[in-house]
Amino acid sequence: MISGYAVRFMLLLTLLFIAFPGLAEDERIGLVLGGGGARGAAHVGVLKVLEEQGIAVDVVVGTSMGAIIGALYASGYRAADIEQILERIDWAAALSDQPGREQLSPQRKADAALIPSSLEVGISLEGLRAPQGLIQGQNLGLLLRQLLLHVGPLENFDHLPIPFRAVAADVVTGEQVILGSGDLVDAVRASMSVPGAFQPIRIDERLLVDGGVVDNVPIDVARAMGADRLIVVDVGGGLLSEDALSSPASVTRQVISILMASQTRRTLELLETGDVLIRPELGDMGSADFPRAVDAVLPGEVAARGAIDQLRDFAATPDRLATFDARPQPAWASERRIGRIEVDGSHSRTAFLVETRLATLLGSRADPLGIETRIGELYGEGHYERISYRLEDSEDALVLKVIPYDKSWGPSFLRLGLRLSDDFDGGSTYQVDALARLASDIRPGAEWRLRLALGELNELSAGWRVPFGENSRLYVYPYAALRALDQPLFIADQRAELARLRWTRGRIGTEFGYDWSPVTRSYVQLERGQDRLSRRIGSGELPGRQREDYGFTAIGLIRDSLDDATFPTRGVLFDGRVEVYQPWLGSESTAQVLRLDLNRAFSHERYLMLAGIRAASARSDTVSLQAVDFLGGLANLSGYGERQLAGPQVFLARSLLMRRMGDTQQLFSLPTYLGVSLEAGNVWEQRADFSFDDLIYAGALYLGISTPLGPVFLGYGRSSEGSSAIYLNFGSLVRPSRQ
């Protein structure tokens, strides 16, 4: 028989559980973090308030940015830790595929110098193929790996300090995909792969993109994990005004936002009594405003405090809170040594290259920065879509496991470029360039290289570049080329054009080289060819036609550590070579030519400076066409036209000062610079003629814009000799010494 006291006690206990749900020991609390790009940093402010209120969550579910924050929290990071991470992230680097330019291979730097455009597509017998996303996410993946290095592959994400799920979408079927096992970094990367912006991630034969397209606030997933009550954070952005719909891209984003907002409204209808919905007021912050991401933390905190009365009901009991607070925190012992390296070659034709290049890490400290530096150098070879790694304990050693993924739109590529020049005085030129790199089946890593150039310079060339040696740093490159260009010929005062000549060169040769590091290359070159000059425009006592055979051996050294080929802020470019023209190679000349190009970059806040010296000096019995070098053009003795000054003895010293304009924190913008250059130089026939008294002084004022098709410059230049020119140029001011 139950006494009246017992009945009253049970009724009182029931009322207390209803009034204060946090007292229920077996009640499971779910945290749902929605997607919203940079706006998702508001989740951190919400987490700070949850920790202050003593709320212990039992499961975490996230989509997109919510998956990133959720994975960090579930793996042991506290809110303050995540806020510090947001403060120190270099978003421009994290959302870029390429490592620092210093880590690009010398060959990829040379290709970029030849064709400054970043427009590159895959080619095959089926036609052209483009990447499935503008960003491959290599650097973001490395950042996430560094943050989650303490978490290895898991059979189930329930084994994390807080059980976790990431939500993605199958881009082929349109189905929701719940990621709850495997590699946590890959799961997060898949969940935040915004269609069109990021390359989709393949997991278990499914091609996955951002989960926001199917479930931006995954309430049902948290319920399926056993959550009784939910704390839901929605950071989805609002719709753009009509004035902001100014391009096809903005209209497309608006349509996607409308569909996602409609889906989110239906999802939020699943909320039940006792659940809490938090919607931070983020103003005009957009999903791509990552440099401002940390500014979203405070609005998230304010929104959570606005729901403080409801959140108090989620407070854990002292015992439950003590257990929650005692969950392990992220830790990685970087003093541990790498005992074995395993490379998964199932996704790459050149896995052997990865294995040999990383072999030097055996026995070294398992330092993520050191590992990522080596991986960045490999990624800089240009073969890979992404390279992922993880460190795992085995019975006998710490194992570095690496998976390189070849570019899915390769392995053969076509790089396209367009360069224009106009002096607004009747002198305009254009240049269309195409460089095809065709993967060779004869030897993995080798490539056939075909170049077609039309316009100011016409060229057709072909070669076969073959790397060899233990680390594939040695290479041999036999080639053949035919090119033609128009060369103006001026009278002595260099102001009036006397004639225009057609200069045609056919050549064959071989280059042997060694890439000592990503910034240093040395090489030996043998070349034989023939130059022909014919008159196109003009009259006088010039020979109607001239032909000259040549052959030379050359030795050269290139050291290129510039962080940007056009607007560098640091680094040095040294390009020096000696050419010796040999009769045994069929040369009619016995010239010895020294060519030198040295540039150094400096920067301070918005300002950058590039100082350089360029020189060429020929020692020969007769003046030969091969010894001739040129000056003229913007920042190349401004005031003169392209290649207006020509001679076998050349000297140019210059200093360029530039200031970056506009908001430097914008990620997806076209960097714009206002610059001024000061130059001094000239050309001479003989070494003995060189004199500083003969120097021509020049200067230019210009505006430079970095675009995906390469840099664009609009400027005005004037020389001390009275010549002046207005320039509209597509192409870098830091030019390759050899083309």
Secondary structure, DSSP 8 states (H G I E B T S, - for coil): ---HHHHHHHHHHHHHHHH-GGG-TT--EEEEE---GGGGGHHHHHHHHHHHTT---SEEEEETHHHHHHHHHHTT--HHHHHHHHHH--HHHHT-SS--GGGS-HHHHHHHHHS----EEEEETTEEE--SEEE--HHHHHHHHHHTTT---BS-GGGSSS-EEEEEEETTT--EEEE-SB-HHHHHHHHT--TEEE--EEETTEEEEEGGGT-SS-HHHHHHTT-SEEEEE--------GGG--SHHHHHHHHHHHHHHHHHHHHHTT--TT-EEE----TT--TT-GGGGGGGHHHHHHHHHHTHHHHGGG---HHHHHHHHTS------TTSBEEEEEE--TT-TTHHHHHHHHGGGTTSB--HHHHHHHHHHHHTTS-EEEEEEEEEE-SSSEEEEEEEEE-TT-SSEEEEEEEEEE-SSS-EEEEEEEEEEEE-SSSTT-EEEEEEEEESEEEEEEEEEEEESTTS-EEEEEEEEEEEEEEEEE-TTSSSEEEEEEEEEEEEEEEEEEEEETTEEEEEEEEEEEEEEEEEEE-SSS-SEEEEEEEEEEEEEEEE--S-SSS-SSEEEEEEEEEEE-GGGT-S---EEEEEEEEEEEEETTEEEEEEEEEEEEE-SS--GGG-EEE-STTSSTTS-TT-EEESEEEEEEEEEEEEES-TT-SSS--EEEEEEEEEEEEESSGGG--GGG-EEEEEEEEEEEETTEEEEEEEEEETTS-EEEEEEES-SS--S--
